């Protein structure tokens, strides 16, 4: 009888701890106005990659900075823009890849309540996309790491007591 109670207790504790992971946060969707603004970011990425416009890295930073919402978040977003510009310089990026990257960069600056798992997925998606278009692994890693830093800066979701386990 005693061993049976122990097994039941172990199962209950195991299920309780397993249920304590951080819940996923809401994924924002761009409004029509934001979608139109993101077209500019896509063009900035294409210009950065092609090196047609020497102002393209600055334009990219300016366009992404508006999604930081707080002046204290701007340095992290600016660093992300800089790393993306360095990584894409001289890389042939098609429009579809530029649009996907634009959405991911916007999401990294706009989303305020992502879980750690969602941030990790976003970082992996950015890294995979960059590698698929020909960016070197180390540059893709730097950009992905900065996506995480942007999320640290912009997040408004405090960890709850039960997420510490």
C-alpha positions as CSV (number, residue, x, y, z in Angstrom):
1,X,0.0,0.0,0.0
2,X,2.8,2.4,0.9
3,X,4.7,1.8,-2.4
4,X,1.4,2.4,-4.3
5,X,1.0,5.8,-2.6
6,X,4.6,6.7,-3.5
7,X,4.0,5.9,-7.2
8,X,0.8,7.9,-7.2
9,X,2.6,10.8,-5.6
10,X,5.5,10.6,-8.1
11,X,3.0,10.7,-11.0
12,X,1.1,13.6,-9.5
13,X,4.3,15.6,-8.9
14,X,5.6,14.8,-12.4
15,X,2.4,16.0,-14.1
16,X,2.3,19.1,-12.0
17,X,5.9,20.1,-12.8
18,X,5.4,19.2,-16.5
19,X,2.4,21.6,-16.6
20,X,4.5,24.5,-15.3
21,X,6.1,25.5,-18.5
22,X,5.6,29.1,-19.8
23,X,2.5,29.4,-21.9
24,X,2.9,30.8,-25.4
25,X,2.1,34.4,-25.9
26,X,0.0,36.0,-28.6
27,X,1.5,36.4,-32.0
28,X,0.7,39.9,-33.4
29,X,-0.7,40.3,-36.9
30,X,0.3,43.3,-38.9
31,X,-2.5,45.8,-39.7
32,X,-3.1,46.9,-43.2
33,X,-1.1,50.1,-42.5
34,X,1.8,48.1,-41.0
35,X,1.7,45.7,-44.0
36,X,2.2,48.7,-46.3
37,X,5.1,49.9,-44.1
38,X,6.6,46.5,-44.2
39,X,6.9,46.7,-48.0
40,X,9.4,49.5,-47.4
41,X,11.4,47.3,-45.1
42,X,11.4,44.6,-47.8
43,X,12.7,47.1,-50.3
44,X,15.4,48.2,-47.7
45,X,16.5,44.5,-47.3
46,X,16.7,44.1,-51.1
47,X,18.7,47.3,-51.4
48,X,21.0,46.3,-48.6
49,X,21.6,42.9,-50.2
50,X,22.3,44.4,-53.7
51,X,24.4,47.3,-52.4
52,X,22.5,49.6,-54.9
53,X,21.8,52.2,-52.3
54,X,24.4,53.3,-49.8
55,X,21.6,54.7,-47.6
56,X,19.9,51.3,-47.4
57,X,21.3,50.2,-44.0
58,X,20.2,53.5,-42.5
59,X,16.8,53.3,-44.1
60,X,16.4,49.7,-42.7
61,X,17.3,50.9,-39.2
62,X,14.9,53.9,-39.5
63,X,12.1,51.7,-40.7
64,X,12.5,49.0,-38.0
65,X,13.1,51.5,-35.2
66,X,9.5,52.7,-35.3
67,X,8.4,49.2,-34.0
68,X,10.6,49.5,-30.9
69,X,7.9,51.7,-29.4
70,X,10.2,52.9,-26.5
71,X,13.4,54.8,-26.8
72,X,15.1,52.4,-24.5
73,X,14.4,49.5,-27.0
74,X,15.9,51.4,-30.0
75,X,19.6,50.4,-29.4
76,X,18.7,46.7,-29.6
77,X,16.6,47.2,-32.8
78,X,19.4,49.3,-34.3
79,X,21.9,46.6,-33.6
80,X,19.6,44.1,-35.2
81,X,19.4,46.3,-38.3
82,X,23.2,46.6,-38.4
83,X,23.8,42.9,-38.1
84,X,21.2,42.1,-40.8
85,X,22.7,44.7,-43.1
86,X,26.2,43.2,-42.6
87,X,25.0,39.7,-43.1
88,X,23.1,40.4,-46.3
89,X,25.7,42.6,-48.0
90,X,26.4,41.2,-51.4
91,X,23.9,38.3,-51.0
92,X,21.3,37.7,-53.7
93,X,17.9,37.8,-51.8
94,X,14.8,37.1,-53.7
95,X,11.6,39.0,-52.9
96,X,9.9,36.1,-51.2
97,X,12.9,35.6,-48.8
98,X,13.0,39.3,-48.2
99,X,9.3,39.4,-47.3
100,X,9.7,36.5,-44.9
101,X,12.7,38.1,-43.3
102,X,10.8,41.4,-43.0
103,X,8.0,39.7,-41.2
104,X,10.4,38.0,-38.8
105,X,12.3,41.2,-38.1
106,X,9.0,43.1,-37.5
107,X,7.8,40.3,-35.2
108,X,11.0,40.4,-33.2
109,X,10.5,44.1,-32.5
110,X,6.7,44.1,-32.2
111,X,5.8,41.0,-30.2
112,X,5.7,41.8,-26.5
113,X,4.6,38.6,-24.9
114,X,6.4,35.7,-26.6
115,X,7.3,32.7,-24.5
116,X,10.9,31.5,-24.4
117,X,10.0,28.7,-26.7
118,X,8.5,31.1,-29.2
119,X,11.6,33.3,-29.1
120,X,13.8,30.3,-29.7
121,X,11.6,29.3,-32.7
122,X,11.8,32.8,-34.1
123,X,15.6,32.8,-33.7
124,X,15.9,29.5,-35.4
125,X,13.6,30.6,-38.3
126,X,15.7,33.7,-38.9
127,X,18.9,31.8,-38.8
128,X,17.6,29.1,-41.2
129,X,16.3,31.7,-43.6
130,X,19.5,33.6,-43.6
131,X,21.6,30.4,-44.2
132,X,19.2,29.4,-47.0
133,X,19.9,32.6,-48.9
134,X,23.6,32.2,-48.6
135,X,24.6,34.1,-45.4
136,X,27.5,32.6,-43.6
137,X,26.7,30.5,-40.5
138,X,28.5,32.9,-38.1
139,X,26.7,35.9,-39.4
140,X,23.3,34.1,-39.3
141,X,24.1,33.2,-35.7
142,X,24.8,36.8,-34.8
143,X,21.6,38.0,-36.3
144,X,19.6,35.2,-34.5
145,X,21.2,36.1,-31.2
146,X,20.3,39.7,-31.6
147,X,16.7,38.7,-32.3
148,X,16.7,37.3,-28.8
149,X,18.3,40.5,-27.4
150,X,15.5,42.6,-29.1
151,X,12.9,40.3,-27.4
152,X,14.6,40.8,-24.0
153,X,14.4,44.5,-24.6
154,X,10.8,44.7,-25.8
155,X,9.1,42.0,-23.7
156,X,6.4,43.1,-21.4
157,X,5.5,39.7,-20.1
158,X,6.8,38.9,-16.6
159,X,7.5,35.3,-15.8
160,X,5.0,33.9,-13.4
161,X,5.9,32.0,-10.3
162,X,4.9,28.7,-11.7
163,X,7.2,29.2,-14.8
164,X,10.3,29.1,-12.7
165,X,10.3,25.3,-12.5
